[in-house]
Amino acid sequence: MLQQAFNGLVGGAFYALLALGLAVIFGMLGVVNFAHGAFYMLGAFGSYVLLDSFGVNFWIALPLVPLVLGVTGVAVERLFIRRLAPLDPLYNFLFTFGLALILQDLVKRQYGVQSQPYPRPSALNGSIDLGLFTYPAYQVFVLAVSLVVCGAVWFVLARTRVGMIVRASTERPELTRALGIDVARWVTPVFGFGIALAGFAGVLAAPMRAVNPLMGADLIVTVFAVVVIGGLGSVFGSVAAGFAVGLVSALGNYYVPSLSQTLVFILMAAVLLWRPAGLFGREEATL
Amino acid sequence: MKLLGRSAALATAGALLAGCGAGGPGGGGGKISDDKIVLAVLTDQSGVYADLSGENAVRAVEMAVADFKKKYGDKAVAKEIEVVSADHQNKPEIANTKARELYDRQQADMIVDVPTSSAALAVANVAKGKKRVFISVGAATTALTGEQCNKYTFHYGYNSYMLAHGTGTALTKSGSENWYLVYPDYAFGQDMEKTFSESIKAAGGTVVKSDPTPFPNDNFSTFLLKAPNLDPKPDVIGAMQAGGDLVNLVKQYNEYKLRDKGVGLAVGLMFITDIHSLGSKALEGTRFTDFWYWNQDDDNRAWADRFNKETGARPTAVHAGDYSAALQYLEAVQRAGTDASDPVVKELEGHKVNDMFTSTGTIRAEDHLLVHDSYLAEVKPESEVAEPWDYEKIVDTIPAAEAFQPADPACKL
């Protein structure tokens, strides 16, 4: 039972990392990024290509792939998102949706639809005795790393000057600008950072999940539900909801497998009835 | 109405152009319509089945045409044999439209391959209406030769009964009596769960529990961890997942070291391309039913080498089945001396198939199912893998009569 709960948390770690990026991007840019799942997929494929074609191992891929994807994200924001921002939000929605399809198809063209093999890093091959039960070391690592990353993001946003500016420009862009802070300057790096987080989750997923072009598309629907449950734009809410949804689906799989697919959306509906802005959301996006 | 009018006009134009008045498809003739035979490969060119059939299925059919021409040379019934292809994207409505186009506009005499059960059933329906031949190789559903069978449709290769019966029966009899079934919650998975349960029970085994899983799904850990704690403890997990879902499941099965805990793994449907993407190490010892393996004997290997030269990959059992289906169709045309459907169907019915694909095949006249030996295969441990793609060990042969179900009385041709 405890082991099942732990399982849910590991699954939740991926939801949390992806939802966190989505929430930051939505908070800052007001863009619902439908390409997020595709960048998660590119993260996994990036580490596969590095290993397969260049012999670069997991530990180097872990910082390198998110970095490259972050830079790509910056370019995407500069070239497209920025130009579409003044228009109806629908344009950005269509753009990111189209981008996701294009990225998926490009990968499909190059690597086919079969999943690509990616081994676990040898240092994390064994199991760890957690006292009550033993658990695969890699899964423990994933959980720990994602908690650290989520914690770090929260710390930066809540406690540092950069975080203050980001929060201020999300909540009161006009006022922040009036205080002499260049809000627009922060939009691009925040978008890049969100994409890098998705790529990071993808690299983490490569050794334990099927690496194929559809892996992001399959996951993203649940992640959107997570963001909505947590409250759109709420960083803390996204992370908490990510782990909560992981737990709920693990327990759902255990007790009522036939319902497990719908359980997340039942939860979402229930939360929205009770708190229309999500668990931690307010009328305006907050922390 | 409009569409019908146009296709009728096209058919007439085709017949006039050929100047032989074959009387259109289905007419007796004794000649080749429009002076050529057209084989159409309707397949999945970009979706989840693109690797196990897809572009390489077209290559396999082209190889059959080349072999046929080589064998008969000037005595071949038609001078020109053309291979065309189309993508059905695994969607029945697209398969329906494409099949009509192939039969009408491209003058296809037969359609072959068609993975995905729902798409194959749609094509079977078109074949029935157009009275032209359809040989399904890639689809699994038994309905093609059951309640939805028809005079112009053949099922070649494998079906869900064969998979369930082969793996379920063989493993139960060899001592894996208690099963935990996990199946994706959609038509294919539900069908597989049903046939597996029946086979296991018939062989004296027990299904301890059977759980539907979300589809698609990337996290199977809950189900896997549940397995060793079930009462009684299952000897084997029967996984009915396919493609990416199967890969996820196997990766996690290994992470939780279930084999060490005494719970084996059997999969319902797996192709050599799946093993290739997981690596044989991940699947070591997994048993499944196969109906052709490229490295099983010299004949298979020689053909697989040719295929490899053309495509850069080893053929799946579906590719081999496509080759055989195309070849046997051409042979039937040769014997009939015409490509008109009715005489060709008559030639195929009851025909004994003996080629690279199978030496034990019979196309059953009652329901148009090719019955042939199938095999219980096991994934080799990495230490025994001598070369790339050399992943399978054939453990047992399931004779044709046992491998496939008896003809369904619901089928009235």
Contacts between the chains, C-beta under 8 A, distances in Angstrom:
chain1	res1	chain2	res2	distance
A	3	B	225	5.7
A	4	B	222	5.9
A	4	B	225	6.3
A	4	B	226	7.9
A	7	B	219	7.9
A	7	B	221	4.5
A	7	B	222	5.9
A	7	B	225	6.5
A	8	B	222	7.8
A	10	B	221	7.3
A	11	B	219	4.7
A	11	B	221	7.2
A	105	B	46	7.7
A	108	B	46	6.3
A	112	B	50	6.5
A	112	B	51	5.3
A	113	B	46	7.5
A	113	B	47	6.5
A	113	B	48	5.4
A	113	B	49	7.9
A	113	B	50	5.2
A	113	B	51	6.0
A	113	B	243	7.5
A	114	B	51	4.6
A	114	B	243	7.7
A	114	B	273	5.4
A	114	B	274	7.2
A	114	B	276	7.2
A	114	B	277	4.2
A	115	B	243	7.6
A	115	B	244	5.3
A	115	B	247	4.1
A	115	B	277	4.6
A	115	B	278	7.2
A	116	B	277	6.2
A	117	B	277	6.1
A	117	B	278	6.1
A	117	B	279	4.6
A	117	B	282	7.6
A	119	B	279	7.9
A	120	B	255	7.9
A	127	B	257	7.1
A	136	B	255	4.4
A	136	B	256	6.6
A	136	B	257	7.9
A	138	B	255	7.0
A	139	B	255	6.9
A	205	B	218	8.0
A	208	B	251	6.0
A	208	B	252	7.1
A	208	B	255	6.7
A	209	B	218	5.1
A	209	B	248	5.8
A	209	B	251	7.0
A	210	B	218	6.9
A	210	B	244	4.2
A	210	B	245	7.5
A	210	B	247	3.7
A	210	B	248	4.7
A	210	B	251	7.1
A	212	B	243	7.9
A	212	B	244	4.8
A	212	B	247	7.5
A	214	B	48	7.8
A	214	B	216	7.3
A	214	B	244	6.3
A	215	B	218	6.7
A	215	B	244	6.9
A	218	B	216	4.5
A	218	B	217	7.9
A	218	B	218	6.3
A	218	B	244	7.7
A	219	B	218	6.3
A	249	B	219	7.6
A	250	B	219	7.9
A	250	B	221	7.4
A	250	B	222	5.0
A	253	B	211	7.9
A	253	B	213	7.5
A	253	B	222	3.7
A	253	B	223	6.4
A	254	B	222	5.2
A	254	B	226	6.4
A	257	B	211	4.2
A	257	B	212	5.4
A	257	B	213	6.6
A	257	B	223	7.4
A	258	B	185	6.8
A	258	B	212	5.0
A	260	B	213	7.7
A	260	B	214	5.8
A	261	B	185	7.2
A	261	B	214	4.2
A	261	B	215	8.0
